Amino acid sequence: MSSSLSQVPAIILDGQALADKVKKRVHEEIAELDIVPGLGTILVGNDPASESYVGAKIRDCEEVGIRSIHRHLPENVSSQDLMATINEFNNDDAIHAYIVQLPLPKQLNEEQALLAIDPNKDADGLHPTNLGRLVMGVEGPVPCTPRGIQLLLEEYEVPVDGAHVVVIGRGLTIGRPMALLMALKRKTANAAVTVVHTGVADLATHTKRADIIIAAAGVPNLVKPNMVREGAAVIGGGITREGKRILSDVDESVGEKAGWVTPRLGGVGPMTRAMLLQNTLDAAKRRESEIK
């Protein structure tokens, strides 16, 4: 495995280009449905990053023909009012999938909110029921960022079957589901997976042996060239905001050594948003099949 990867010239994993292809396909498939897919978003407070992210999701919906249903709740909203809104979305037949944008203000319990989401409308794939489906390898919503990364690897023909994948990070949104996804016996998976984190004393000991590194720790420029075996694929899944600048977990100089690498901008981010649209379309298809 290692020798084959080292022969591949450096390739930029262009997430924006692939996301555009995904959105085009989603738009075409929506035109064939008898129902209009609906994506709901619940935003609490006025966090600038969250507002920007939700705004981008709403624009994505308009672009592909998904109905966007948005609810913006005040910063000081009570737990009871948030749960009432979640319950309303659970019972709204026009909403096929939705998200509760995180982080939530301190007075609210994020775990309680996620658990209250109808698993069949879980656009992020983070409900315990859907994570359990992922563990079992059965059909269900897959967390958006891991699904997007897997599709990137497939699109650019990065060899994954039998490869050694090192995932840096063990978070709920990327690290843990990413490791599960890569280990499953299916297309663009079936890998030997090692999960490490910033508490590990010498990350380079593990990453230097990796065919594929997926960094999802939320530590800017964590992965340096001296941590990467020549020709490996390196994906920056974690980001950090420094003012208006977005920093990747992967140092930009890694591109001089890697066989494949995501850019600082236009890599995993656009794929995460595209997979949210895909998960919404999939939920609408399941609902349509139930109606028929």
C-alpha beads as a LAMMPS data file, in Angstrom:
LAMMPS data file: protein, C-alpha beads

292 atoms
291 bonds

1 atom types
1 bond types

-500.0 500.0 xlo xhi
-500.0 500.0 ylo yhi
-500.0 500.0 zlo zhi

Masses

1 110.0

Atoms # bond

1 1 1 0.000 0.000 0.000
2 1 1 2.686 2.475 0.983
3 1 1 4.738 1.983 -2.178
4 1 1 1.761 2.616 -4.450
5 1 1 0.811 5.824 -2.668
6 1 1 4.357 7.200 -2.862
7 1 1 4.245 7.073 -6.669
8 1 1 1.202 9.347 -6.953
9 1 1 1.968 13.028 -7.757
10 1 1 0.537 15.690 -5.460
11 1 1 -3.149 16.279 -6.181
12 1 1 -5.377 18.944 -4.632
13 1 1 -8.579 17.438 -3.242
14 1 1 -10.884 20.142 -4.581
15 1 1 -13.951 19.961 -2.366
16 1 1 -15.621 22.958 -3.987
17 1 1 -15.516 21.389 -7.452
18 1 1 -16.917 18.103 -6.145
19 1 1 -19.568 19.891 -4.046
20 1 1 -20.745 21.667 -7.203
21 1 1 -21.129 18.279 -8.903
22 1 1 -23.055 16.906 -5.927
23 1 1 -25.392 19.920 -5.903
24 1 1 -26.030 19.543 -9.622
25 1 1 -26.919 15.882 -9.137
26 1 1 -29.136 16.660 -6.128
27 1 1 -30.950 19.328 -8.138
28 1 1 -31.580 16.884 -10.985
29 1 1 -32.880 14.183 -8.635
30 1 1 -35.190 16.619 -6.848
31 1 1 -36.796 17.455 -10.189
32 1 1 -37.804 13.779 -10.462
33 1 1 -39.533 13.640 -7.065
34 1 1 -43.240 14.072 -6.454
35 1 1 -42.514 16.025 -3.263
36 1 1 -40.324 19.024 -2.476
37 1 1 -37.609 18.141 0.078
38 1 1 -37.566 20.419 3.108
39 1 1 -34.520 21.247 5.239
40 1 1 -35.098 22.914 8.599
41 1 1 -32.566 24.963 10.544
42 1 1 -32.874 26.067 14.162
43 1 1 -30.453 28.801 15.177
44 1 1 -30.263 30.124 18.733
45 1 1 -28.576 33.451 19.458
46 1 1 -26.358 35.637 17.320
47 1 1 -23.042 33.844 17.006
48 1 1 -21.527 35.320 13.795
49 1 1 -19.982 32.036 12.616
50 1 1 -23.236 30.139 13.158
51 1 1 -25.279 32.851 11.442
52 1 1 -22.924 32.761 8.457
53 1 1 -23.035 28.970 8.269
54 1 1 -26.822 28.778 8.469
55 1 1 -27.138 31.553 5.878
56 1 1 -24.945 29.554 3.512
57 1 1 -27.132 26.476 4.039
58 1 1 -30.254 28.461 3.204
59 1 1 -28.630 29.700 -0.031
60 1 1 -27.597 26.146 -0.890
61 1 1 -31.207 25.034 -0.520
62 1 1 -32.423 27.736 -2.893
63 1 1 -29.791 26.693 -5.430
64 1 1 -30.870 23.040 -5.625
65 1 1 -34.623 23.349 -5.091
66 1 1 -34.904 22.350 -1.434
67 1 1 -37.478 24.205 0.675
68 1 1 -35.727 25.967 3.567
69 1 1 -37.596 26.330 6.860
70 1 1 -35.643 28.464 9.312
71 1 1 -36.310 29.402 12.920
72 1 1 -34.095 31.945 14.688
73 1 1 -34.563 31.912 18.452
74 1 1 -33.231 34.591 20.853
75 1 1 -30.034 34.105 22.849
76 1 1 -31.963 33.882 26.129
77 1 1 -34.527 31.335 24.914
78 1 1 -35.633 28.830 27.530
79 1 1 -35.053 25.107 27.251
80 1 1 -38.820 24.621 27.100
81 1 1 -39.175 26.934 24.100
82 1 1 -36.284 25.268 22.251
83 1 1 -37.775 21.823 22.874
84 1 1 -41.150 23.093 21.668
85 1 1 -39.545 24.250 18.413
86 1 1 -37.786 20.889 17.975
87 1 1 -41.079 19.110 18.574
88 1 1 -42.747 21.376 16.001
89 1 1 -40.102 20.456 13.419
90 1 1 -40.498 16.756 14.275
91 1 1 -44.204 16.981 13.449
92 1 1 -44.008 19.201 10.369
93 1 1 -44.468 17.022 7.265
94 1 1 -42.899 19.732 5.092
95 1 1 -39.586 19.226 6.915
96 1 1 -37.832 16.018 5.896
97 1 1 -34.559 16.745 7.707
98 1 1 -33.289 19.469 9.997
99 1 1 -30.433 20.596 12.204
100 1 1 -30.081 22.380 15.507
101 1 1 -27.072 24.614 14.912
102 1 1 -24.349 24.186 17.514
103 1 1 -22.997 25.561 19.775
104 1 1 -26.016 26.492 21.874
105 1 1 -25.988 29.169 24.606
106 1 1 -24.820 27.975 28.016
107 1 1 -28.291 27.747 29.563
108 1 1 -29.270 25.051 27.050
109 1 1 -28.335 21.360 27.076
110 1 1 -26.929 20.349 23.676
111 1 1 -27.247 16.626 24.401
112 1 1 -30.909 17.038 25.330
113 1 1 -31.552 18.955 22.102
114 1 1 -29.840 16.356 19.893
115 1 1 -31.672 13.497 21.586
116 1 1 -35.014 15.225 20.961
117 1 1 -34.543 15.260 17.169
118 1 1 -36.558 12.636 15.295
119 1 1 -33.810 10.205 14.105
120 1 1 -35.504 9.988 10.698
121 1 1 -35.173 13.773 10.320
122 1 1 -31.616 13.948 11.631
123 1 1 -29.831 15.842 8.830
124 1 1 -26.459 15.733 10.624
125 1 1 -26.562 11.988 11.364
126 1 1 -25.547 12.595 14.988
127 1 1 -28.528 11.135 16.833
128 1 1 -27.500 8.019 18.828
129 1 1 -29.907 5.933 16.742
130 1 1 -28.135 6.928 13.541
131 1 1 -24.670 6.543 15.022
132 1 1 -25.804 3.060 16.049
133 1 1 -26.873 2.388 12.476
134 1 1 -23.410 3.440 11.354
135 1 1 -21.800 1.047 13.849
136 1 1 -23.974 -1.758 12.462
137 1 1 -23.264 -0.791 8.867
138 1 1 -26.937 -0.378 8.020
139 1 1 -28.601 2.395 6.014
140 1 1 -29.163 5.711 7.737
141 1 1 -28.031 9.344 7.751
142 1 1 -24.223 9.554 7.891
143 1 1 -22.597 12.582 9.593
144 1 1 -21.989 15.186 6.916
145 1 1 -18.261 15.841 7.223
146 1 1 -17.174 12.169 7.334
147 1 1 -19.489 11.406 4.421
148 1 1 -18.032 14.306 2.466
149 1 1 -14.453 13.217 3.179
150 1 1 -15.223 9.678 2.058
151 1 1 -16.687 10.987 -1.194
152 1 1 -13.609 13.178 -1.751
153 1 1 -11.355 10.139 -1.379
154 1 1 -13.524 8.228 -3.834
155 1 1 -13.662 11.054 -6.392
156 1 1 -9.888 11.467 -6.479
157 1 1 -9.259 7.705 -6.451
158 1 1 -7.249 7.648 -3.248
159 1 1 -6.653 3.954 -2.414
160 1 1 -8.478 3.223 0.830
161 1 1 -9.148 -0.538 0.785
162 1 1 -6.527 -2.069 3.085
163 1 1 -4.857 1.294 3.717
164 1 1 -3.688 2.556 7.101
165 1 1 -5.853 5.536 8.032
166 1 1 -4.918 7.714 10.999
167 1 1 -7.730 9.907 12.320
168 1 1 -6.572 12.750 14.557
169 1 1 -9.485 13.671 16.807
170 1 1 -12.230 11.767 18.574
171 1 1 -15.059 14.299 18.452
172 1 1 -18.685 13.409 17.824
173 1 1 -19.047 15.300 14.545
174 1 1 -15.944 14.036 12.699
175 1 1 -13.405 11.861 14.515
176 1 1 -15.505 9.040 15.936
177 1 1 -17.897 8.561 12.985
178 1 1 -15.001 8.980 10.520
179 1 1 -13.129 6.088 12.122
180 1 1 -16.234 3.896 11.997
181 1 1 -16.930 4.768 8.372
182 1 1 -13.379 4.002 7.218
183 1 1 -13.369 0.597 8.940
184 1 1 -16.627 -0.677 7.429
185 1 1 -16.479 -3.369 4.755
186 1 1 -17.766 -1.244 1.901
187 1 1 -16.641 0.923 -1.007
188 1 1 -13.969 3.553 -0.198
189 1 1 -13.463 2.000 3.236
190 1 1 -12.263 -1.371 4.570
191 1 1 -9.195 0.335 6.062
192 1 1 -7.024 -0.308 9.115
193 1 1 -7.889 2.654 11.324
194 1 1 -5.924 4.260 14.140
195 1 1 -7.554 7.017 16.214
196 1 1 -5.271 9.455 18.019
197 1 1 -5.778 12.874 19.602
198 1 1 -3.892 15.851 20.967
199 1 1 -3.418 14.037 24.278
200 1 1 -1.137 11.526 22.566
201 1 1 2.493 12.341 23.351
202 1 1 4.023 11.883 19.890
203 1 1 1.473 12.138 17.102
204 1 1 4.178 11.888 14.441
205 1 1 4.975 8.313 15.512
206 1 1 1.536 7.342 14.232
207 1 1 1.047 9.741 11.342
208 1 1 4.378 8.912 9.679
209 1 1 3.126 5.356 9.147
210 1 1 -0.210 6.442 7.684
211 1 1 -1.319 6.109 4.070
212 1 1 -4.129 8.563 4.829
213 1 1 -4.243 11.200 7.569
214 1 1 -7.574 12.782 8.480
215 1 1 -7.001 15.668 10.878
216 1 1 -10.078 16.690 12.875
217 1 1 -8.702 18.110 16.111
218 1 1 -9.518 21.792 15.615
219 1 1 -5.877 22.795 16.154
220 1 1 -4.529 25.143 13.465
221 1 1 -1.568 23.858 11.430
222 1 1 -1.300 20.780 13.640
223 1 1 -0.075 18.476 10.868
224 1 1 3.370 19.526 9.648
225 1 1 5.401 18.087 6.741
226 1 1 7.700 16.213 9.135
227 1 1 4.658 14.250 10.374
228 1 1 3.717 13.004 6.907
229 1 1 5.104 10.111 4.898
230 1 1 5.892 11.156 1.349
231 1 1 2.981 10.440 -0.994
232 1 1 0.342 10.079 1.749
233 1 1 -3.127 11.600 1.452
234 1 1 -3.740 14.358 4.021
235 1 1 -7.219 15.733 4.741
236 1 1 -7.854 18.740 6.938
237 1 1 -11.246 18.177 8.519
238 1 1 -10.894 20.490 11.508
239 1 1 -10.900 24.277 11.290
240 1 1 -10.175 27.181 13.623
241 1 1 -11.345 30.757 13.128
242 1 1 -8.762 33.473 13.710
243 1 1 -10.746 36.641 13.217
244 1 1 -12.133 36.392 9.685
245 1 1 -9.432 33.934 8.635
246 1 1 -10.152 30.201 8.619
247 1 1 -7.211 27.949 9.509
248 1 1 -6.992 24.243 8.730
249 1 1 -5.587 21.509 10.966
250 1 1 -3.151 20.858 8.104
251 1 1 -0.234 23.244 7.530
252 1 1 -0.271 24.481 3.943
253 1 1 3.354 23.378 3.416
254 1 1 2.245 19.734 3.740
255 1 1 1.216 19.971 0.079
256 1 1 4.887 19.865 -0.902
257 1 1 5.212 16.341 0.490
258 1 1 1.783 14.709 0.291
259 1 1 0.398 12.776 -2.657
260 1 1 -3.061 14.236 -2.085
261 1 1 -4.009 17.179 0.135
262 1 1 -7.032 19.362 0.844
263 1 1 -6.580 23.126 0.410
264 1 1 -7.008 25.487 3.368
265 1 1 -10.214 26.803 1.754
266 1 1 -12.478 24.863 -0.582
267 1 1 -11.602 21.424 0.742
268 1 1 -13.780 19.671 3.312
269 1 1 -16.058 22.640 4.128
270 1 1 -18.012 22.719 0.849
271 1 1 -18.414 18.936 1.018
272 1 1 -19.956 19.145 4.494
273 1 1 -22.607 21.534 3.181
274 1 1 -23.190 19.402 0.081
275 1 1 -23.722 16.294 2.202
276 1 1 -26.341 18.154 4.233
277 1 1 -28.274 18.602 0.981
278 1 1 -27.697 14.950 0.092
279 1 1 -28.922 13.782 3.506
280 1 1 -32.045 15.937 3.068
281 1 1 -32.711 14.459 -0.371
282 1 1 -32.229 10.942 1.017
283 1 1 -34.700 11.669 3.835
284 1 1 -37.257 12.995 1.337
285 1 1 -36.839 9.868 -0.794
286 1 1 -37.439 7.662 2.228
287 1 1 -40.548 9.654 3.085
288 1 1 -41.815 9.477 -0.491
289 1 1 -41.377 5.683 -0.550
290 1 1 -43.363 5.426 2.705
291 1 1 -46.207 7.467 1.209
292 1 1 -46.319 5.286 -1.892

Bonds

1 1 1 2
2 1 2 3
3 1 3 4
4 1 4 5
5 1 5 6
6 1 6 7
7 1 7 8
8 1 8 9
9 1 9 10
10 1 10 11
11 1 11 12
12 1 12 13
13 1 13 14
14 1 14 15
15 1 15 16
16 1 16 17
17 1 17 18
18 1 18 19
19 1 19 20
20 1 20 21
21 1 21 22
22 1 22 23
23 1 23 24
24 1 24 25
25 1 25 26
26 1 26 27
27 1 27 28
28 1 28 29
29 1 29 30
30 1 30 31
31 1 31 32
32 1 32 33
33 1 33 34
34 1 34 35
35 1 35 36
36 1 36 37
37 1 37 38
38 1 38 39
39 1 39 40
40 1 40 41
41 1 41 42
42 1 42 43
43 1 43 44
44 1 44 45
45 1 45 46
46 1 46 47
47 1 47 48
48 1 48 49
49 1 49 50
50 1 50 51
51 1 51 52
52 1 52 53
53 1 53 54
54 1 54 55
55 1 55 56
56 1 56 57
57 1 57 58
58 1 58 59
59 1 59 60
60 1 60 61
61 1 61 62
62 1 62 63
63 1 63 64
64 1 64 65
65 1 65 66
66 1 66 67
67 1 67 68
68 1 68 69
69 1 69 70
70 1 70 71
71 1 71 72
72 1 72 73
73 1 73 74
74 1 74 75
75 1 75 76
76 1 76 77
77 1 77 78
78 1 78 79
79 1 79 80
80 1 80 81
81 1 81 82
82 1 82 83
83 1 83 84
84 1 84 85
85 1 85 86
86 1 86 87
87 1 87 88
88 1 88 89
89 1 89 90
90 1 90 91
91 1 91 92
92 1 92 93
93 1 93 94
94 1 94 95
95 1 95 96
96 1 96 97
97 1 97 98
98 1 98 99
99 1 99 100
100 1 100 101
101 1 101 102
102 1 102 103
103 1 103 104
104 1 104 105
105 1 105 106
106 1 106 107
107 1 107 108
108 1 108 109
109 1 109 110
110 1 110 111
111 1 111 112
112 1 112 113
113 1 113 114
114 1 114 115
115 1 115 116
116 1 116 117
117 1 117 118
118 1 118 119
119 1 119 120
120 1 120 121
121 1 121 122
122 1 122 123
123 1 123 124
124 1 124 125
125 1 125 126
126 1 126 127
127 1 127 128
128 1 128 129
129 1 129 130
130 1 130 131
131 1 131 132
132 1 132 133
133 1 133 134
134 1 134 135
135 1 135 136
136 1 136 137
137 1 137 138
138 1 138 139
139 1 139 140
140 1 140 141
141 1 141 142
142 1 142 143
143 1 143 144
144 1 144 145
145 1 145 146
146 1 146 147
147 1 147 148
148 1 148 149
149 1 149 150
150 1 150 151
151 1 151 152
152 1 152 153
153 1 153 154
154 1 154 155
155 1 155 156
156 1 156 157
157 1 157 158
158 1 158 159
159 1 159 160
160 1 160 161
161 1 161 162
162 1 162 163
163 1 163 164
164 1 164 165
165 1 165 166
166 1 166 167
167 1 167 168
168 1 168 169
169 1 169 170
170 1 170 171
171 1 171 172
172 1 172 173
173 1 173 174
174 1 174 175
175 1 175 176
176 1 176 177
177 1 177 178
178 1 178 179
179 1 179 180
180 1 180 181
181 1 181 182
182 1 182 183
183 1 183 184
184 1 184 185
185 1 185 186
186 1 186 187
187 1 187 188
188 1 188 189
189 1 189 190
190 1 190 191
191 1 191 192
192 1 192 193
193 1 193 194
194 1 194 195
195 1 195 196
196 1 196 197
197 1 197 198
198 1 198 199
199 1 199 200
200 1 200 201
201 1 201 202
202 1 202 203
203 1 203 204
204 1 204 205
205 1 205 206
206 1 206 207
207 1 207 208
208 1 208 209
209 1 209 210
210 1 210 211
211 1 211 212
212 1 212 213
213 1 213 214
214 1 214 215
215 1 215 216
216 1 216 217
217 1 217 218
218 1 218 219
219 1 219 220
220 1 220 221
221 1 221 222
222 1 222 223
223 1 223 224
224 1 224 225
225 1 225 226
226 1 226 227
227 1 227 228
228 1 228 229
229 1 229 230
230 1 230 231
231 1 231 232
232 1 232 233
233 1 233 234
234 1 234 235
235 1 235 236
236 1 236 237
237 1 237 238
238 1 238 239
239 1 239 240
240 1 240 241
241 1 241 242
242 1 242 243
243 1 243 244
244 1 244 245
245 1 245 246
246 1 246 247
247 1 247 248
248 1 248 249
249 1 249 250
250 1 250 251
251 1 251 252
252 1 252 253
253 1 253 254
254 1 254 255
255 1 255 256
256 1 256 257
257 1 257 258
258 1 258 259
259 1 259 260
260 1 260 261
261 1 261 262
262 1 262 263
263 1 263 264
264 1 264 265
265 1 265 266
266 1 266 267
267 1 267 268
268 1 268 269
269 1 269 270
270 1 270 271
271 1 271 272
272 1 272 273
273 1 273 274
274 1 274 275
275 1 275 276
276 1 276 277
277 1 277 278
278 1 278 279
279 1 279 280
280 1 280 281
281 1 281 282
282 1 282 283
283 1 283 284
284 1 284 285
285 1 285 286
286 1 286 287
287 1 287 288
288 1 288 289
289 1 289 290
290 1 290 291
291 1 291 292
